Each structure stands twice: as structure tokens, then as C-alpha cells.
Amino acid sequence: MKDHDGSYKKFFSFPEMVEDLLKGFVSGAWVKKIDFSTLERVNGSYVTATFRQRHDDVVWRVRWGDEWLYVYILIEFQSEVDRFMALRVMTYLGLLYQDLIDQRQLFEGRLLPPVLPIVLYNGVRRWQAPIDVHDLIVPVKGGLERFRPHLSYLLIDEGRYSAHKLAELRNLVAALFRLEKSRDVEAIREAITNLIDWLKLPDQKELRRAFTRWIYKAFIQSRHKKASIPEIEDLEEARTMLSQTVREWTKQWKQEGLEQGRQEGREQGRQEGREQGRQEGRQEGRQEGRQEGRQEGRQEGRQEGLQEGLEQGREEERRKLARKLLTIGMDPRQVADLTELSLEEIHRLSGPPCVAEEPAAYGKKAPRGQGRRPGTPPR
């Protein structure tokens, strides 16, 4: 729920709320020693204007044995968890102590009074920030560790309490938390009924009015923004009006659920469509790639086949020419030069390899038939 800063500050300006906050949500035997009849509101004007604009802080003091115990309630409405809350609390407590000194609230020689800092948080995300300022400071060694300050706060995170646990408590603060957390109509009506039973005393009239106005704004007016609904002044009226609007309220929640379901369905459909599109695109890409690959392969094959055919045709023509030249008696080496064929190829085309004749010895005649040129008839 939004815009409840002023409402919460108003709630914890009542001593009954502070008493139930300590009794129901603060553990320790020391709480039993508190005299709640002495609860007294303390002026928080010592906090700077900047801080007061950002936070709704409430300060009370109460007798605890022979001492005053100060209860500092810091109500946190931010949607984001403040990691440095412990540092802020230390700053606020320093201002509180300084104000006590300036206002001469301490007897001479007395120590400063104890303070219980409470951070009341109602955000959606669970609180994960350090509780002790000690954990916000870099650890050091060599004798400096003892100068690392310690100061903790008590965290009351509304989201950590179950509706069942809150329903078991006869406690005004638990009823407030339960109302804020619940979306169940019966649980809300039950909590309002409890408030009617618990706030019957005449001096509780203003607290009843505070709950009535908060319920009216949070559960009735916010659900009927366009309708003109008169303000109510009593919890009984709030319960009656709430009963009359249960059917419309339930329809609205169902509509919100349906709308959320449609939104999630559309988002899931888009996601599945994108995934299917990618899959089909990859499939078509592979198919087109194979088709283009085959086409390019055929084209390159034809081109290479034509090239090889032309080359083989040229080779055959050179062989035919070589055979003709050898037939007319041309020297094989000259044939090889003219046809650009190798000498070995020329020898294969001419039949048995040609062997050069050895020259006759000096003064001797060559045997008959030797030494003639090829194709020359014998004498």
C-alpha cells in the first residue's frame, strides 16, 4: 500500500500502539520491567529539516526501573532497502543525545539514557541490510579494530510475519500488519471485528478514528476511486460498508488476476513465437544453404568439366600433329618443341625408343645399311 507515511506516524503517536509494539514484537525479559503507564511522547524537532522530510520518526520515553528508556521508532517506507540504515540510525541517536544534553535533561554526573532504535519496514522485498554499523566499516588490524564503532537497531520487517502468526496475537500492531498484508476479505473483516472489541474505552476514541480513516482510504476509497463515497467515522460503519462491497471487490481482484494471466500468456506466447521463429529460420537457412550449395556445385562442376574437356581436346590435337611430324622423319626433339609435348610422350607416340647410332671407328666403314638417314634407300 502507498502513501501511508502520515497514517503510520499517526498510529504510533498513540501510547497503546507503542505498548503493543514493544510487548508483541520485542523479545527479552527486560520488556517486563517497563512501566507503560509512564509513556511520554518526546519532541523530535531536533532532527534536521532534510531528515524530517524523508522519514517519519517517532520518539517516546518510558520508565524502566529507575531510568528513562527512550524508544526511537523509525518508520521506513522506501521500496528499496537502505544498505546504510545503521549509519542513519547512529546519526539520529547522536542528534537525540545531543538534544538531551542541550536541553539539560541529564542530572550532573549521570550517564546518557539507553535508547531502543526500532526500524519498522513494510516494503515488498525482504530486508537484507546490515543491522550493526560495525558491519559497514572495513575491518582493520594492528590495534585499530577497537575504534570500529558498534551500534545496532531492532528491525521489524512486516513481511516476515505470517498471517496465521499475526492472527494469534491480541495486539493492535499485529492487527494493523494483518490488515496491510491481507487480500482475503474474511481476514480483513475479522481484523476489523477484533479492533471493535479491543477499542471500546472512551479514551480510545481517537485511535478508533485513526483506524477507521485508514481502513476507509486503504480498502474502500482506493477501490472506488470514480465513485462518490461519503467518509465514515466509526469502525462499525467500516465493517458494514466493507461487507456491502465484498462482491465488487472480489470481482476486481479476479479481474486483476485475469489481466495478469493474460499478460503472462501474451508474454509466454511472444517468447514461444520468437523461439519457433528462430527454429524455423535456422531450418529454412539450412535448406536454402544446401540448395544453393548444390546449385553452385553443379555450376562449378560444369565449368571444370568444360575446362577439362577443352584441355583434353587440345592435348589430343597435339598428339595427332606429333604423329604426323614423326612420320615424315622429323627429329623427336624438334617435334617436342613444336607440339609442347614432353620428349617421353613423343617417344611413346613413335613406337620403340630411338637409340642414337655410335660413330664408326676412324678409318673403318660402317656396315652396309648403317649410317643412312631414316627414309633413305640403300645404294
C-alpha positions as CSV (number, residue, x, y, z in Angstrom):
1,M,0.0,0.0,0.0
2,K,1.2,3.5,-0.8
3,D,1.1,7.0,0.8
4,H,0.7,5.7,4.3
5,D,3.6,7.6,5.8
6,G,1.3,10.1,7.6
7,S,-1.1,7.4,8.7
8,Y,1.7,5.3,10.3
9,K,3.1,8.3,12.1
10,K,-0.4,8.9,13.4
11,F,-0.8,5.3,14.6
12,F,2.4,5.4,16.6
13,S,1.5,8.7,18.2
14,F,-0.8,6.7,20.5
15,P,0.7,5.1,23.6
16,E,-1.4,1.9,23.1
17,M,0.3,1.3,19.8
18,V,3.8,1.8,21.2
19,E,2.9,-0.5,24.1
20,D,1.7,-3.3,21.8
21,L,4.6,-2.8,19.5
22,L,7.1,-3.5,22.4
23,K,5.0,-6.3,24.0
24,G,4.3,-8.1,20.8
25,F,7.4,-7.7,18.7
26,V,10.3,-7.1,21.1
27,S,11.7,-10.1,23.0
28,G,13.6,-10.0,26.2
29,A,12.9,-10.2,29.9
30,W,13.7,-6.5,30.3
31,V,10.5,-5.5,28.5
32,K,8.5,-6.8,31.5
33,K,10.2,-4.2,33.7
34,I,8.8,-1.3,31.6
35,D,6.1,0.8,33.3
36,F,3.9,1.6,30.2
37,S,1.7,3.9,32.2
38,T,4.6,6.4,32.1
39,L,4.9,6.5,28.3
40,E,5.5,10.1,27.2
41,R,5.9,11.5,23.7
42,V,9.2,13.3,23.1
43,N,9.5,16.2,20.6
44,G,11.6,15.2,17.6
45,S,12.2,18.7,16.3
46,Y,16.0,18.3,16.9
47,V,16.1,16.3,13.6
48,T,17.2,18.5,10.7
49,A,14.6,19.6,8.2
50,T,16.1,17.4,5.5
51,F,15.8,14.3,7.6
52,R,12.2,15.2,8.6
53,Q,11.2,15.4,5.0
54,R,12.5,12.0,4.3
55,H,11.4,10.0,7.3
56,D,8.6,9.8,9.8
57,D,10.4,9.3,13.1
58,V,8.6,9.0,16.4
59,V,10.3,9.2,19.8
60,W,8.9,8.1,23.1
61,R,10.3,7.7,26.6
62,V,9.2,5.4,29.4
63,R,10.3,4.5,32.9
64,W,12.4,1.3,33.0
65,G,13.2,0.8,36.7
66,D,14.8,3.9,37.9
67,E,15.9,5.1,34.4
68,W,14.2,6.6,31.4
69,L,14.3,4.4,28.4
70,Y,14.0,6.2,25.0
71,V,12.2,4.4,22.2
72,Y,13.2,5.7,18.8
73,I,10.8,4.4,16.1
74,L,12.0,5.0,12.5
75,I,9.3,4.1,10.0
76,E,10.8,3.1,6.6
77,F,8.5,3.3,3.6
78,Q,11.1,3.1,0.8
79,S,10.6,0.4,-1.8
80,E,14.4,-0.3,-1.8
81,V,16.3,-1.5,1.2
82,D,18.6,1.2,2.6
83,R,22.0,-0.5,3.0
84,F,23.3,2.3,5.2
85,M,20.3,2.3,7.6
86,A,22.6,1.5,10.6
87,L,24.7,4.6,9.8
88,R,21.5,6.8,9.7
89,V,20.3,5.4,13.0
90,M,23.7,6.2,14.6
91,T,23.3,9.7,13.3
92,Y,19.8,10.2,14.6
93,L,20.7,8.8,18.0
94,G,23.7,11.2,18.2
95,L,21.2,14.1,17.5
96,L,18.9,12.8,20.2
97,Y,21.7,12.5,22.8
98,Q,23.0,16.0,21.8
99,D,19.5,17.4,22.3
100,L,19.1,15.8,25.7
101,I,22.4,17.5,26.7
102,D,21.4,20.9,25.2
103,Q,18.0,20.8,27.0
104,R,19.7,19.9,30.3
105,Q,17.7,16.7,30.6
106,L,20.7,14.9,32.4
107,F,21.5,15.4,36.0
108,E,25.1,16.3,36.7
109,G,27.4,13.3,36.6
110,R,24.7,11.0,35.2
111,L,25.2,8.8,32.1
112,L,23.2,9.1,28.9
113,P,20.0,7.1,29.0
114,P,19.5,3.9,27.0
115,V,17.8,4.1,23.6
116,L,16.0,1.4,21.7
117,P,16.1,2.2,18.0
118,I,13.4,0.4,16.0
119,V,13.2,0.3,12.2
120,L,9.7,-0.5,11.1
121,Y,9.7,-1.7,7.5
122,N,6.7,-2.6,5.3
123,G,8.4,-3.0,1.8
124,V,7.8,-5.9,-0.5
125,R,11.5,-7.0,-0.7
126,R,12.9,-8.6,2.4
127,W,15.4,-6.5,4.4
128,Q,19.0,-7.6,3.9
129,A,20.9,-4.5,5.1
130,P,23.4,-4.8,8.0
131,I,21.9,-4.3,11.4
132,D,25.1,-3.1,13.1
133,V,27.1,-0.1,11.8
134,H,30.2,-2.2,12.6
135,D,29.5,-4.3,9.6
136,L,29.5,-1.3,7.3
137,I,33.2,-0.4,8.1
138,V,36.2,-2.1,6.7
139,P,37.8,-4.4,9.3
140,V,41.3,-3.4,10.3
141,K,44.2,-4.9,12.3
142,G,47.1,-3.6,14.2
143,G,45.3,-2.1,17.1
144,L,42.7,-0.1,15.1
145,E,39.9,-2.7,15.5
146,R,38.8,-1.3,18.9
147,F,38.0,2.0,17.3
148,R,35.5,0.4,14.9
149,P,32.1,1.5,16.4
150,H,29.2,-0.8,17.3
151,L,25.5,0.3,17.2
152,S,22.6,-1.9,16.2
153,Y,18.9,-1.3,15.6
154,L,15.9,-3.6,16.1
155,L,14.4,-4.5,12.7
156,I,10.6,-5.2,12.5
157,D,10.0,-6.4,8.9
158,E,6.3,-6.8,8.5
159,G,6.7,-9.2,5.6
160,R,8.4,-11.8,7.8
161,Y,5.3,-12.4,9.9
162,S,2.7,-14.9,8.6
163,A,-1.0,-14.1,8.6
164,H,-1.5,-17.0,10.9
165,K,1.0,-15.8,13.4
166,L,-0.5,-12.3,13.4
167,A,-4.0,-13.6,13.9
168,E,-2.9,-15.4,17.1
169,L,-1.8,-12.1,18.7
170,R,-4.3,-10.0,20.7
171,N,-2.3,-7.0,19.6
172,L,-3.2,-3.7,17.9
173,V,0.0,-3.6,15.9
174,A,-0.5,-7.2,14.8
175,A,-4.0,-6.2,13.6
176,L,-2.5,-3.3,11.6
177,F,0.1,-5.6,10.0
178,R,-2.6,-8.2,9.2
179,L,-4.8,-5.6,7.6
180,E,-2.0,-4.3,5.4
181,K,-0.8,-7.7,4.3
182,S,-4.2,-9.4,3.7
183,R,-6.1,-9.8,0.4
184,D,-8.6,-12.1,2.0
185,V,-11.9,-10.4,2.7
186,E,-12.8,-12.6,5.7
187,A,-9.5,-12.0,7.3
188,I,-9.9,-8.2,6.9
189,R,-13.4,-8.3,8.4
190,E,-12.1,-10.5,11.3
191,A,-9.3,-8.0,12.0
192,I,-11.8,-5.1,12.0
193,T,-14.1,-7.0,14.3
194,N,-11.1,-7.5,16.7
195,L,-10.4,-3.8,16.6
196,I,-14.0,-3.1,17.5
197,D,-13.8,-5.4,20.5
198,W,-10.4,-4.1,21.7
199,L,-11.0,-0.4,21.3
200,K,-14.2,0.1,23.4
201,L,-12.9,2.5,26.1
202,P,-13.9,6.2,25.8
203,D,-10.3,7.4,25.8
204,Q,-9.6,5.2,22.8
205,K,-11.9,7.2,20.6
206,E,-9.1,9.0,18.6
207,L,-7.3,5.7,18.0
208,R,-10.6,4.1,16.7
209,R,-11.0,7.1,14.4
210,A,-7.4,6.7,13.1
211,F,-8.0,3.1,12.2
212,T,-11.4,4.0,10.6
213,R,-9.9,6.6,8.3
214,W,-7.0,4.4,7.4
215,I,-9.3,1.5,6.5
216,Y,-11.6,3.8,4.6
217,K,-8.7,5.1,2.4
218,A,-6.9,1.8,2.0
219,F,-9.8,-0.6,1.4
220,I,-12.9,1.4,0.3
221,Q,-11.9,4.7,-1.3
222,S,-9.0,3.2,-3.2
223,R,-11.3,0.5,-4.7
224,H,-13.9,3.0,-5.8
225,K,-11.9,6.0,-7.0
226,K,-14.5,7.1,-9.5
227,A,-17.5,6.8,-7.1
228,S,-18.5,9.4,-4.6
229,I,-18.5,7.6,-1.3
230,P,-19.1,9.5,1.9
231,E,-16.5,9.3,4.6
232,I,-17.2,7.1,7.6
233,E,-16.5,7.9,11.2
234,D,-16.7,4.5,13.0
235,L,-15.3,1.0,12.7
236,E,-18.8,-0.4,12.7
237,E,-19.6,1.6,9.6
238,A,-16.3,0.5,8.0
239,R,-17.2,-3.2,8.6
240,T,-20.8,-2.7,7.2
241,M,-19.6,-0.8,4.1
242,L,-16.8,-3.4,3.5
243,S,-19.4,-6.2,3.7
244,Q,-21.6,-4.4,1.1
245,T,-18.6,-4.0,-1.3
246,V,-17.2,-7.5,-0.9
247,R,-18.8,-8.8,-4.2
248,E,-17.4,-5.9,-6.3
249,W,-14.1,-6.1,-4.5
250,T,-13.7,-9.8,-5.2
251,K,-14.6,-9.2,-8.9
252,Q,-11.9,-6.6,-9.1
253,W,-9.3,-8.9,-7.7
254,K,-10.5,-11.6,-10.1
255,Q,-10.2,-9.2,-13.0
256,E,-6.7,-8.2,-11.8
257,G,-5.8,-11.9,-11.7
258,L,-7.3,-12.5,-15.2
259,E,-5.5,-9.4,-16.6
260,Q,-2.2,-10.6,-15.1
261,G,-2.9,-14.1,-16.6
262,R,-3.5,-12.6,-20.0
263,Q,-0.3,-10.5,-19.8
264,E,1.7,-13.5,-18.7
265,G,0.1,-15.6,-21.5
266,R,0.9,-12.9,-24.1
267,E,4.5,-12.7,-22.9
268,Q,4.8,-16.5,-23.0
269,G,3.3,-16.6,-26.5
270,R,5.7,-14.0,-27.7
271,Q,8.6,-15.9,-26.2
272,E,7.4,-19.2,-27.8
273,G,6.8,-17.4,-31.1
274,R,10.3,-15.9,-31.1
275,E,11.8,-19.3,-30.3
276,Q,9.7,-21.1,-33.0
277,G,10.7,-18.4,-35.5
278,R,14.4,-18.8,-34.7
279,Q,14.0,-22.6,-35.1
280,E,12.1,-22.3,-38.4
281,G,14.6,-19.7,-39.6
282,R,17.5,-22.0,-38.8
283,Q,15.8,-24.8,-40.7
284,E,15.0,-22.7,-43.7
285,G,18.5,-21.3,-43.7
286,R,20.0,-24.9,-43.7
287,Q,17.6,-25.9,-46.5
288,E,18.4,-22.8,-48.6
289,G,22.1,-23.3,-47.9
290,R,22.0,-26.9,-49.1
291,Q,20.0,-25.9,-52.2
292,E,22.4,-23.0,-53.0
293,G,25.4,-25.3,-52.3
294,R,24.1,-27.9,-54.8
295,Q,23.4,-25.2,-57.4
296,E,26.9,-23.7,-57.0
297,G,28.4,-27.2,-57.0
298,R,26.7,-28.1,-60.3
299,Q,27.8,-24.8,-61.9
300,E,31.4,-25.3,-60.8
301,G,31.3,-28.9,-61.9
302,R,30.1,-27.9,-65.4
303,Q,32.8,-25.2,-65.6
304,E,35.5,-27.6,-64.5
305,G,34.3,-30.3,-66.8
306,L,34.2,-28.0,-69.8
307,Q,37.7,-26.8,-69.0
308,E,39.0,-30.3,-68.7
309,G,37.3,-31.3,-72.0
310,L,38.9,-28.4,-73.8
311,E,42.2,-29.2,-72.3
312,Q,41.9,-32.9,-73.3
313,G,40.9,-31.8,-76.8
314,R,43.9,-29.6,-77.2
315,E,46.1,-32.5,-75.9
316,E,44.8,-34.9,-78.5
317,E,45.3,-32.4,-81.3
318,R,49.0,-32.0,-80.3
319,R,49.4,-35.8,-80.3
320,K,47.9,-36.1,-83.8
321,L,50.3,-33.4,-85.0
322,A,53.3,-35.1,-83.3
323,R,52.5,-38.4,-85.0
324,K,52.4,-36.7,-88.5
325,L,55.7,-35.0,-87.9
326,L,57.4,-38.2,-86.8
327,T,56.0,-40.0,-89.8
328,I,57.8,-37.6,-92.2
329,G,61.1,-38.2,-90.3
330,M,61.4,-35.1,-88.1
331,D,63.7,-35.3,-85.2
332,P,61.8,-36.1,-81.9
333,R,63.3,-33.2,-80.1
334,Q,62.0,-30.8,-82.8
335,V,58.6,-32.4,-82.6
336,A,58.6,-31.9,-78.8
337,D,59.4,-28.2,-79.2
338,L,56.7,-27.7,-81.8
339,T,53.9,-29.5,-80.0
340,E,54.8,-28.6,-76.5
341,L,54.7,-32.3,-75.6
342,S,57.3,-33.9,-73.4
343,L,60.1,-35.9,-75.0
344,E,58.9,-39.0,-73.2
345,E,55.4,-38.5,-74.8
346,I,57.0,-38.2,-78.2
347,H,58.9,-41.4,-77.7
348,R,55.7,-43.2,-76.8
349,L,54.0,-41.9,-79.9
350,S,56.8,-43.0,-82.2
351,G,57.0,-46.6,-81.0
352,P,60.2,-48.2,-79.6
353,P,62.6,-45.7,-78.2
354,C,65.1,-44.2,-80.7
355,V,68.7,-45.0,-79.9
356,A,71.5,-42.8,-81.3
357,E,74.0,-44.7,-83.6
358,E,77.5,-45.0,-82.3
359,P,80.1,-43.4,-84.8
360,A,82.3,-45.8,-86.7
361,A,85.9,-46.2,-85.7
362,Y,88.3,-43.9,-87.6
363,G,89.4,-45.5,-90.9
364,K,86.6,-48.1,-90.8
365,K,83.5,-48.2,-92.9
366,A,80.2,-48.6,-91.4
367,P,78.4,-51.9,-92.0
368,R,76.1,-51.9,-95.0
369,G,72.8,-50.3,-94.3
370,Q,74.1,-48.3,-91.3
371,G,74.7,-44.7,-91.2
372,R,71.8,-43.8,-93.6
373,R,69.3,-41.2,-92.8
374,P,65.8,-42.5,-92.0
375,G,63.9,-42.9,-95.2
376,T,67.0,-43.0,-97.5
377,P,67.0,-46.1,-99.7
378,P,70.1,-48.3,-99.7
379,R,72.6,-47.9,-102.5
